Every structure is written in C-alpha cells, then in structure tokens.
Amino acid sequence: MALVVFWAAFYKLQYLILLVAFCTPFSLSLEGTDLGGVGVYLPTEPVLFGILILFVFKALSGKSIDSKIYAHPISMLLYAYLAWMMLTSITSEIPLVSFKFLINKLWFIIPLFFIGAHVFRDEKKVRLFLMCYLFPLFGVIIYTIVRHSQYGFDKDSSHWVMEPLFKDHTSYGAVLAMFMPVLAGLLLKKKMNLLLRVLLALGFLILLTGLILSYTRAAWLSVIVAIGVLGFMLLRIKLSTIYITLIASSTIIAVSWDDLSVMLKKNKQESSDKLQEHVSSISNVSSDASNLERLNRWHCAFEMFKERPLIGWGPGTYQFVYAPFQRSTDRTIISTNQGDGGNAHSEYLGPLCEQGLLGMIIMITLVLMVTKLAFKLFYRTIDYDTKLLIASIYLGLLTYFVHGVLNNYLDTDKASVPFWGFIAALVAIDLYYEPKSIDPALQQRL
C-alpha cells in the first residue's frame, strides 16, 4: 500500500486526493491511544502531509499547479489567512501548540484546496471525489445505526456509538448534514447508470436516517437553513437582498434581546429521546447543560478577546488557556479546567480569541466570498448538471457555515477534507468550466 501511495504521489496525484477522500470516513485518531496520545488521524493526515511536502518540492523545482488558481480571489484570502495565523503563532501563549495547528491547516488547505482545484478542472473528478467520500460514509452510518440499535436508539448512546470513527455525535451530525445537499444533487443528475442511481437512493435513506438518529440539533437546523437558501437561489433573489434581510433581522434581535432572553429562559425542555422535545430544547438556555456549557465557552472567548484583542492567545490554544476565564455562575456539570473539554465551540469565536479581531474577520470574509462566488456561478450557468453541482456543493458548505456558529471541527479530517474540497470545486468551476450565461443582465443581480 505504501508503494502504491508513493507511486501515485509522483505520477497520479489526482488518485491520491481521491484516496484521501475515500479513507477519511474510516480514519482513526491516535489521540487517547498508547502511542503517545498524538492527535493525528490515520491514514489521512500522514498522506496529506506527504502531499504537502511533495507540493513544496515541486514548487521549488518550477513544477506546480496552474497559476490561475494562485491568482483567484479566494486563494488571495487564504494567503492572508495563513500569514496571519503564522504571525499569531509567533506571538502565541503556547507557540508549540500554535505551530502544530498551523501545520495542520497547511496539510489540509494545500492538498485539498490548491491541488484539489487543479484536479477538479474535470467535472467528473468532482463527482468522483464526492462519491469517494460518500460510499465509505454510508458504511460508517450503517455501523453506527447497528450499534445504536443495541441501545434502543436512545439519545444518551447516540453521543458515542459512532466511536472510534467519529469522536462524538456533533461532528458526525455536521458531516452528515454537509452531504445531504450533495447526495441530493448527485441523485438528480440527468444521465446516470441505473445501478448507481439505485445505490445513491438507498444511500440517501441511510444518510437521512443517520442524521435523524445523530440527535444533533445544530445539524438539523443547518439543513433547514440550506433548504431556505435553496429557495432564494431558485427565485434568483439578489444576494444583496439576502444580506440586507440578515442584517435587519440581526438588528431586530439585538434591539429586542432583553425580551427574547426572558422568553428563552422560560423554556425548560431538556434534550430528549423524543424528536419533537429534542428540537424544542434547542432554545433552552435555563437548564440544558449542553446549551449552557456552550454559552460558558462563548463567554470565555469574549473575555479572552477583550484581554488580547489584536493578536489573540495563539491558534489552537483556547482549550489550554480558557479555564481561568470561566465565571462560577456560568459553569455547568460538564465544565472542566483540564483542557480536555474541547474548544470555543464556534468557527468564528475561536479565531476571535485565538487570533484577534482580524482572525474572525478573515473567517467571515471567507464565508461571504464563497457565498458570492456560488451565487454568481449558479446564476450564470444554464447547463442543468453543472448548475445542480454548484448548488449542492454550496448548500453542503452552507450547512457547515451555519453549524460553525455552534461548533468547530476544521481541525479534524472528517470536516476539513469536504470543506476545503468543496471550496476548491467551486473555484475550479469558476476558472475552468465554460461560462454559459443566461442573460448578461442576470449576472449583475449580485
């Protein structure tokens, strides 16, 4: 296997990217094992690290990817993202942790985004990448459902039955949510082998069942938001109109927050085995331990930001330094001071406290730029299958953008491989697929 991987790295790098996608759902973390407790996922991360090293050597020898990829606006933003992360790693409270975090980002972003965009110049490779991740994921879901059935599909066991393939039900639910729109898009493709269509239809039922039984409220919410945004896309509503609506809604919520908080505190519904009650518990901020602990982590992130607003505490350091910022009134039965209870539970507040204000701004800018690109591509394309591919990939990303408000998993291969791969696919469509304009005026709707 090692010899095959070595050969593919030099002669068929595209197959190595596909191999990474195939192995990711089955990957295992060394953290918590007898092998030093290193937080590395096998076999994906060593392969990605090898691709990163090979990329550097090829770049130094003058052999690299198409220069158009380097010049794309999203690529430019990623240069700023990595450069700022490097600077804040130098000033970090724990530099060793931060530089490991930086290297982790490099071996995800360079192989999956930069090399991925080069590989995805062929539309068939995009769909192959998606299916290379999906079919092993079906196996993971079946494994999880079978284990879950032994405990009567109750909520408590849903937190850990996906171990050791996923570390918990929230990361598991986030990935399933990402692939719901993607799988729907693959199913709706016009020309497809009948056997493959049947397998994908069965896979959709498996994926939907897995998502429901994950008891991951944020994942359910993210899929609902994605369906709503799909409606906006189909109605060809201007992106600026959507942004204005979001800003207006946020302003109303901010102005009415005191009244809303009183209403939320009246909700005493705990998370439950019953789906209706479990959904109702999303807004319970008075007694639900999961919700209260998330508020505790967010408060710590804000307090950390206020102390170091410009450069933060260093990438990846939150879990090691947040404990002193906890207020006794915010602590819950699942609070910890040991640095083993996870991070800031937000893809936006994490960078805010670890890399300062600019860190969060860059992350939000990435979300906005990807959204603008997806809407532009969707509106300008008339080819049914390509339009479907654009929408399904973006809506998959959108589920993670929404989920990222409440959790963060981009330090794991399970979420990072599809996240950066999806963005690479949109960039490849923008750069290489023939633009088929419906109406020149329509492109101005953004």
ZAKE-530476 format. One record per residue (C-alpha): residue number from 1; residue in one letter; x, y, z. Coordinates in Angstrom, 1 decimal, always signed. Example, Ala and Ser with C-alpha at 12.3 -4.5 7.8 and 13.67 -1.06 7.14 Angstrom:
<pts>
1, A, +12.3, -4.5, +7.8
2, S, +13.7, -1.1, +7.1
</pts>
This chain:
<pts>
1, M, +0.0, +0.0, +0.0
2, A, +2.8, +2.4, +0.9
3, L, +4.5, +1.7, -2.5
4, V, +1.2, +2.4, -4.3
5, V, +0.8, +5.7, -2.4
6, F, +4.4, +6.6, -3.2
7, W, +3.9, +5.9, -6.9
8, A, +0.6, +7.9, -7.0
9, A, +2.2, +10.8, -5.3
10, F, +4.6, +11.3, -8.2
11, Y, +2.6, +10.1, -11.2
12, K, -1.1, +10.2, -10.4
13, L, -1.6, +12.8, -7.7
14, Q, -5.3, +13.1, -8.5
15, Y, -5.8, +9.5, -7.4
16, L, -4.1, +10.3, -4.1
17, I, -6.6, +13.1, -3.5
18, L, -9.4, +10.7, -4.2
19, L, -7.8, +8.1, -1.9
20, V, -7.8, +10.7, +0.9
21, A, -11.5, +11.3, +0.4
22, F, -12.2, +7.5, +0.5
23, C, -10.2, +6.9, +3.6
24, T, -11.4, +9.9, +5.6
25, P, -14.7, +8.5, +6.9
26, F, -12.8, +5.4, +8.2
27, S, -9.8, +7.3, +9.6
28, L, -8.8, +6.8, +13.3
29, S, -7.3, +9.3, +15.7
30, L, -4.2, +8.3, +17.7
31, E, -5.3, +10.6, +20.5
32, G, -6.1, +8.7, +23.6
33, T, -4.1, +5.6, +22.5
34, D, -0.9, +4.2, +23.9
35, L, +1.0, +5.8, +21.0
36, G, +1.8, +9.0, +22.8
37, G, -1.7, +10.4, +22.6
38, V, -0.8, +12.3, +19.4
39, G, -3.8, +13.9, +17.8
40, V, -3.2, +12.6, +14.2
41, Y, -5.7, +10.8, +12.1
42, L, -4.6, +7.7, +10.2
43, P, -4.2, +7.2, +7.4
44, T, -5.3, +10.5, +6.0
45, E, -3.1, +13.1, +7.7
46, P, +0.2, +11.4, +7.1
47, V, -0.8, +11.1, +3.4
48, L, -1.8, +14.8, +3.3
49, F, +1.5, +15.8, +5.0
50, G, +3.3, +13.8, +2.3
51, I, +1.4, +15.6, -0.4
52, L, +2.3, +18.9, +1.2
53, I, +6.0, +18.1, +1.2
54, L, +5.8, +16.9, -2.4
55, F, +4.0, +20.1, -3.4
56, V, +6.8, +22.3, -1.8
57, F, +9.5, +20.3, -3.7
58, K, +7.6, +20.6, -7.0
59, A, +7.0, +24.3, -6.5
60, L, +10.8, +24.8, -5.8
61, S, +11.7, +22.9, -8.9
62, G, +9.3, +25.0, -11.0
63, K, +6.6, +22.4, -11.4
64, S, +3.4, +23.5, -9.9
65, I, -0.3, +23.9, -10.5
66, D, -1.9, +26.3, -12.9
67, S, -1.1, +29.9, -12.0
68, K, -4.7, +30.9, -12.4
69, I, -5.5, +29.1, -9.2
70, Y, -2.9, +31.1, -7.3
71, A, -4.4, +34.3, -8.5
72, H, -8.0, +33.6, -7.6
73, P, -9.5, +35.9, -5.0
74, I, -10.3, +33.1, -2.6
75, S, -6.6, +32.0, -2.9
76, M, -5.6, +35.5, -2.1
77, L, -7.7, +35.4, +1.1
78, L, -6.2, +32.1, +2.1
79, Y, -2.7, +33.6, +1.8
80, A, -3.8, +36.3, +4.3
81, Y, -5.5, +33.6, +6.5
82, L, -2.3, +31.5, +6.7
83, A, +0.1, +34.5, +7.0
84, W, -1.9, +36.0, +9.9
85, M, -2.0, +32.5, +11.5
86, M, +1.7, +32.3, +11.3
87, L, +2.2, +35.8, +12.9
88, T, -0.1, +34.9, +15.8
89, S, +1.6, +31.6, +16.2
90, I, +4.9, +33.5, +16.8
91, T, +3.2, +35.7, +19.5
92, S, +1.2, +32.7, +20.9
93, E, +0.9, +31.9, +24.6
94, I, +2.0, +28.4, +23.6
95, P, +3.9, +28.6, +20.4
96, L, +4.4, +24.8, +20.0
97, V, +0.7, +24.2, +20.0
98, S, +0.1, +27.1, +17.6
99, F, +2.7, +26.0, +15.1
100, K, +1.3, +22.4, +15.1
101, F, -2.1, +23.9, +14.5
102, L, -0.6, +25.9, +11.6
103, I, +1.0, +22.9, +10.0
104, N, -2.3, +21.0, +10.4
105, K, -4.0, +23.8, +8.4
106, L, -1.3, +23.7, +5.7
107, W, -1.7, +20.0, +5.1
108, F, -5.4, +20.4, +4.7
109, I, -5.5, +23.6, +2.6
110, I, -2.7, +23.0, +0.2
111, P, -3.6, +19.4, -0.9
112, L, -7.3, +19.8, -0.8
113, F, -7.8, +23.4, -2.0
114, F, -4.8, +24.3, -4.2
115, I, -4.1, +20.8, -5.7
116, G, -7.8, +20.0, -5.5
117, A, -8.8, +22.9, -7.6
118, H, -6.2, +21.7, -10.2
119, V, -7.7, +18.2, -10.1
120, F, -11.3, +19.4, -10.3
121, R, -10.8, +21.0, -13.7
122, D, -12.6, +17.9, -14.9
123, E, -16.2, +17.9, -13.7
124, K, -16.2, +14.1, -13.5
125, K, -13.4, +14.3, -10.9
126, V, -15.6, +16.5, -8.7
127, R, -18.4, +13.9, -8.6
128, L, -15.9, +11.1, -8.1
129, F, -14.4, +13.0, -5.1
130, L, -17.9, +13.3, -3.6
131, M, -18.7, +9.6, -4.1
132, C, -15.3, +8.5, -2.8
133, Y, -16.3, +10.2, +0.5
134, L, -20.0, +9.2, +0.4
135, F, -19.8, +5.4, +0.0
136, P, -17.4, +4.8, +2.9
137, L, -19.6, +7.3, +4.9
138, F, -22.6, +5.0, +4.2
139, G, -20.6, +2.2, +5.8
140, V, -19.9, +4.4, +8.9
141, I, -23.6, +5.2, +9.2
142, I, -24.6, +1.6, +9.0
143, Y, -22.0, +0.7, +11.6
144, T, -23.4, +3.5, +13.9
145, I, -27.0, +2.5, +13.4
146, V, -26.3, -1.1, +14.1
147, R, -24.5, -0.2, +17.4
148, H, -27.2, +2.3, +18.2
149, S, -30.0, -0.3, +17.8
150, Q, -28.4, -2.3, +20.6
151, Y, -29.3, +0.5, +23.0
152, G, -32.8, +1.1, +21.6
153, F, -31.8, +4.2, +19.6
154, D, -31.8, +6.3, +22.8
155, K, -30.3, +9.8, +23.0
156, D, -27.6, +9.1, +25.5
157, S, -26.0, +6.3, +23.5
158, S, -26.2, +8.5, +20.3
159, H, -23.4, +10.5, +21.8
160, W, -20.8, +7.8, +21.4
161, V, -22.0, +4.9, +19.2
162, M, -20.1, +6.3, +16.2
163, E, -16.8, +6.0, +18.1
164, P, -13.9, +5.4, +17.2
165, L, -14.7, +6.6, +13.6
166, F, -16.1, +9.9, +14.8
167, K, -15.2, +11.4, +18.1
168, D, -18.8, +12.4, +19.0
169, H, -22.3, +12.8, +17.7
170, T, -22.0, +16.5, +16.9
171, S, -19.0, +16.1, +14.5
172, Y, -20.8, +13.1, +13.0
173, G, -24.0, +15.1, +12.5
174, A, -22.1, +18.0, +11.0
175, V, -20.6, +15.8, +8.3
176, L, -23.9, +14.1, +7.5
177, A, -25.5, +17.5, +7.1
178, M, -22.8, +18.6, +4.7
179, F, -23.5, +15.6, +2.4
180, M, -27.3, +15.8, +2.5
181, P, -27.5, +18.5, -0.3
182, V, -24.5, +16.9, -2.1
183, L, -26.2, +13.5, -2.3
184, A, -29.5, +15.0, -3.4
185, G, -27.6, +16.8, -6.2
186, L, -25.9, +13.6, -7.3
187, L, -29.3, +11.8, -7.3
188, L, -30.9, +14.4, -9.5
189, K, -28.2, +14.3, -12.2
190, K, -29.8, +13.6, -15.6
191, K, -27.7, +10.9, -17.1
192, M, -26.5, +8.2, -14.7
193, N, -26.1, +4.4, -14.6
194, L, -29.3, +2.8, -13.1
195, L, -27.4, +0.7, -10.6
196, L, -25.5, +3.8, -9.3
197, R, -28.8, +5.8, -9.1
198, V, -30.3, +3.0, -7.0
199, L, -27.3, +2.8, -4.7
200, L, -27.4, +6.6, -4.2
201, A, -31.1, +6.5, -3.5
202, L, -30.5, +3.8, -0.8
203, G, -27.6, +5.9, +0.4
204, F, -29.9, +8.9, +0.8
205, L, -32.2, +6.9, +3.0
206, I, -29.3, +5.7, +5.1
207, L, -27.9, +9.3, +5.3
208, L, -31.2, +10.7, +6.4
209, T, -31.7, +8.0, +9.0
210, G, -28.2, +8.6, +10.3
211, L, -28.8, +12.4, +10.5
212, I, -32.1, +11.9, +12.5
213, L, -30.6, +9.4, +14.9
214, S, -27.5, +11.5, +15.5
215, Y, -29.6, +13.7, +17.7
216, T, -27.5, +16.7, +16.6
217, R, -29.8, +19.7, +16.8
218, A, -27.3, +22.1, +15.1
219, A, -27.1, +19.7, +12.1
220, W, -30.8, +19.6, +11.7
221, L, -31.0, +23.4, +11.9
222, S, -28.3, +23.8, +9.3
223, V, -30.1, +21.6, +6.8
224, I, -33.3, +23.6, +7.3
225, V, -31.4, +26.8, +6.6
226, A, -29.8, +25.2, +3.5
227, I, -33.3, +24.4, +2.2
228, G, -34.4, +28.0, +2.8
229, V, -31.4, +29.4, +0.9
230, L, -32.0, +27.0, -2.0
231, G, -35.4, +28.7, -2.3
232, F, -33.7, +32.1, -2.5
233, M, -31.4, +30.7, -5.3
234, L, -34.2, +29.2, -7.3
235, L, -36.1, +32.5, -7.1
236, R, -32.9, +34.3, -8.2
237, I, -33.1, +36.8, -5.3
238, K, -30.3, +39.2, -5.2
239, L, -27.5, +38.3, -2.8
240, S, -27.5, +41.9, -1.5
241, T, -31.2, +41.5, -0.7
242, I, -30.4, +38.4, +1.4
243, Y, -27.6, +40.3, +3.2
244, I, -29.9, +43.2, +4.0
245, T, -32.6, +40.8, +5.3
246, L, -30.0, +39.1, +7.6
247, I, -28.6, +42.5, +8.9
248, A, -32.2, +43.7, +9.5
249, S, -33.1, +40.5, +11.4
250, S, -29.9, +40.6, +13.4
251, T, -30.6, +44.3, +14.3
252, I, -34.1, +43.4, +15.5
253, I, -32.8, +40.5, +17.6
254, A, -30.2, +42.8, +19.1
255, V, -32.7, +45.5, +20.0
256, S, -35.2, +43.0, +21.4
257, W, -32.6, +40.8, +23.1
258, D, -33.8, +41.5, +26.7
259, D, -37.3, +40.4, +25.9
260, L, -36.1, +37.5, +23.9
261, S, -33.8, +36.3, +26.7
262, V, -36.7, +36.3, +29.2
263, M, -38.7, +34.2, +26.7
264, L, -35.8, +31.8, +26.2
265, K, -35.3, +31.3, +29.9
266, K, -38.9, +30.1, +30.2
267, N, -38.1, +27.1, +28.0
268, K, -37.4, +24.3, +30.4
269, Q, -37.5, +21.5, +27.8
270, E, -34.4, +19.2, +28.2
271, S, -32.9, +17.3, +25.3
272, S, -34.9, +14.1, +25.0
273, D, -35.2, +10.8, +23.1
274, K, -38.4, +12.2, +21.6
275, L, -37.5, +14.2, +18.5
276, Q, -40.1, +16.9, +19.0
277, E, -38.9, +17.6, +22.6
278, H, -35.3, +17.4, +21.4
279, V, -35.9, +20.1, +18.8
280, S, -37.7, +22.2, +21.4
281, S, -34.6, +22.0, +23.7
282, I, -32.6, +24.0, +21.1
283, S, -33.6, +27.3, +22.7
284, N, -33.4, +26.1, +26.4
285, V, -30.7, +28.3, +28.0
286, S, -32.0, +27.8, +31.5
287, S, -31.3, +24.2, +32.3
288, D, -30.0, +22.3, +29.2
289, A, -26.3, +21.5, +30.1
290, S, -25.1, +21.4, +26.5
291, N, -26.5, +24.8, +25.7
292, L, -25.3, +26.3, +28.9
293, E, -21.8, +25.0, +28.5
294, R, -21.7, +26.4, +25.0
295, L, -22.6, +29.8, +26.5
296, N, -19.9, +29.4, +29.0
297, R, -17.3, +28.7, +26.3
298, W, -18.5, +31.7, +24.3
299, H, -18.3, +34.0, +27.3
300, C, -14.7, +32.8, +27.9
301, A, -13.9, +33.5, +24.3
302, F, -15.2, +37.1, +24.6
303, E, -13.3, +37.6, +27.8
304, M, -10.1, +36.3, +26.2
305, F, -10.6, +38.6, +23.2
306, K, -11.0, +41.6, +25.5
307, E, -7.7, +40.9, +27.1
308, R, -5.8, +40.4, +23.8
309, P, -7.9, +41.9, +21.0
310, L, -5.3, +42.4, +18.4
311, I, -3.2, +39.1, +18.2
312, G, -5.2, +36.8, +20.5
313, W, -3.8, +33.9, +22.6
314, G, -2.5, +31.9, +19.7
315, P, -4.0, +29.4, +17.2
316, G, -5.2, +26.2, +18.8
317, T, -4.6, +27.4, +22.4
318, Y, -8.2, +28.0, +23.5
319, Q, -8.7, +24.7, +25.3
320, F, -5.4, +25.2, +27.3
321, V, -6.0, +28.7, +28.5
322, Y, -9.7, +29.3, +28.8
323, A, -10.3, +27.8, +32.2
324, P, -9.4, +30.9, +34.3
325, F, -11.9, +32.9, +32.3
326, Q, -14.9, +30.8, +33.5
327, R, -17.3, +32.5, +35.9
328, S, -18.6, +30.3, +38.6
329, T, -22.2, +31.3, +37.6
330, D, -21.6, +30.0, +34.1
331, R, -20.1, +26.7, +35.0
332, T, -22.1, +23.5, +34.3
333, I, -22.0, +19.9, +35.3
334, I, -19.8, +19.3, +32.2
335, S, -17.4, +22.2, +32.7
336, T, -13.7, +21.3, +33.1
337, N, -10.4, +23.0, +33.9
338, Q, -8.3, +20.2, +32.4
339, G, -8.0, +21.4, +28.8
340, D, -9.7, +18.2, +27.6
341, G, -13.2, +19.5, +27.1
342, G, -12.9, +20.9, +23.6
343, N, -12.6, +24.4, +22.2
344, A, -14.7, +27.5, +21.8
345, H, -17.5, +25.7, +20.0
346, S, -17.5, +28.2, +17.2
347, E, -15.6, +28.6, +13.9
348, Y, -15.9, +32.4, +14.4
349, L, -15.4, +33.0, +18.1
350, G, -12.4, +30.6, +18.1
351, P, -10.4, +32.7, +15.7
352, L, -11.6, +35.8, +17.6
353, C, -10.0, +34.9, +20.9
354, E, -7.0, +32.9, +19.4
355, Q, -6.0, +35.3, +16.5
356, G, -7.7, +38.6, +17.5
357, L, -10.3, +40.6, +15.6
358, L, -8.6, +40.1, +12.2
359, G, -8.8, +36.3, +12.6
360, M, -12.5, +36.4, +12.9
361, I, -12.9, +39.0, +10.1
362, I, -10.9, +36.7, +7.7
363, M, -13.1, +33.7, +8.5
364, I, -16.3, +35.7, +8.0
365, T, -14.9, +37.1, +4.7
366, L, -14.2, +33.6, +3.5
367, V, -17.9, +32.7, +4.1
368, L, -19.1, +35.8, +2.3
369, M, -16.7, +35.3, -0.7
370, V, -17.6, +31.7, -1.1
371, T, -21.3, +32.6, -1.0
372, K, -20.9, +35.3, -3.6
373, L, -19.0, +33.0, -5.8
374, A, -21.6, +30.3, -5.6
375, F, -24.5, +32.6, -6.3
376, K, -22.6, +34.1, -9.3
377, L, -21.9, +30.6, -10.7
378, F, -25.4, +29.4, -10.1
379, Y, -27.0, +32.4, -11.9
380, R, -24.7, +32.4, -14.9
381, T, -24.9, +28.7, -15.7
382, I, -27.6, +27.2, -17.8
383, D, -26.3, +23.6, -18.0
384, Y, -28.6, +21.6, -15.7
385, D, -26.0, +19.2, -14.3
386, T, -23.4, +21.9, -13.6
387, K, -26.0, +24.2, -12.0
388, L, -27.1, +21.3, -9.8
389, L, -23.4, +20.6, -8.9
390, I, -22.8, +24.2, -7.9
391, A, -26.0, +24.4, -5.8
392, S, -25.4, +21.1, -4.0
393, I, -21.8, +21.8, -3.2
394, Y, -22.5, +25.3, -1.9
395, L, -25.5, +24.2, +0.2
396, G, -23.3, +21.5, +1.7
397, L, -20.8, +24.2, +2.6
398, L, -23.6, +26.4, +3.9
399, T, -24.7, +23.7, +6.4
400, Y, -21.2, +23.9, +7.9
401, F, -21.2, +27.7, +7.8
402, V, -24.3, +27.6, +10.0
403, H, -23.1, +24.7, +12.1
404, G, -19.9, +26.6, +12.6
405, V, -21.7, +29.2, +14.7
406, L, -22.3, +26.5, +17.4
407, N, -19.3, +24.1, +16.9
408, N, -15.9, +23.9, +15.2
409, Y, -14.4, +20.8, +13.6
410, L, -12.0, +22.2, +10.9
411, D, -9.1, +20.8, +13.0
412, T, -10.3, +17.3, +12.1
413, D, -10.0, +15.5, +8.7
414, K, -13.7, +14.5, +8.8
415, A, -14.9, +18.0, +8.3
416, S, -11.8, +19.6, +6.7
417, V, -11.5, +17.2, +3.7
418, P, -15.0, +18.0, +2.4
419, F, -14.9, +21.7, +3.5
420, W, -11.7, +22.6, +1.6
421, G, -12.6, +20.2, -1.2
422, F, -16.0, +21.8, -1.8
423, I, -14.4, +25.3, -1.9
424, A, -11.8, +24.0, -4.4
425, A, -14.6, +22.6, -6.6
426, L, -16.3, +26.0, -6.8
427, V, -13.1, +27.7, -7.7
428, A, -12.4, +25.1, -10.4
429, I, -15.9, +25.7, -11.8
430, D, -15.2, +29.4, -11.8
431, L, -11.9, +29.1, -13.6
432, Y, -12.2, +26.2, -16.0
433, Y, -15.8, +25.4, -16.8
434, E, -17.2, +27.2, -19.8
435, P, -19.4, +30.1, -18.6
436, K, -22.8, +29.8, -20.0
437, S, -24.7, +33.0, -19.4
438, I, -28.5, +33.0, -19.3
439, D, -28.7, +36.7, -19.6
440, P, -25.9, +39.3, -19.3
441, A, -28.2, +41.4, -17.1
442, L, -28.7, +38.4, -14.8
443, Q, -25.0, +38.4, -13.9
444, Q, -25.5, +41.9, -12.4
445, R, -28.0, +40.6, -9.8
446, L, -25.3, +40.2, -7.3
</pts>
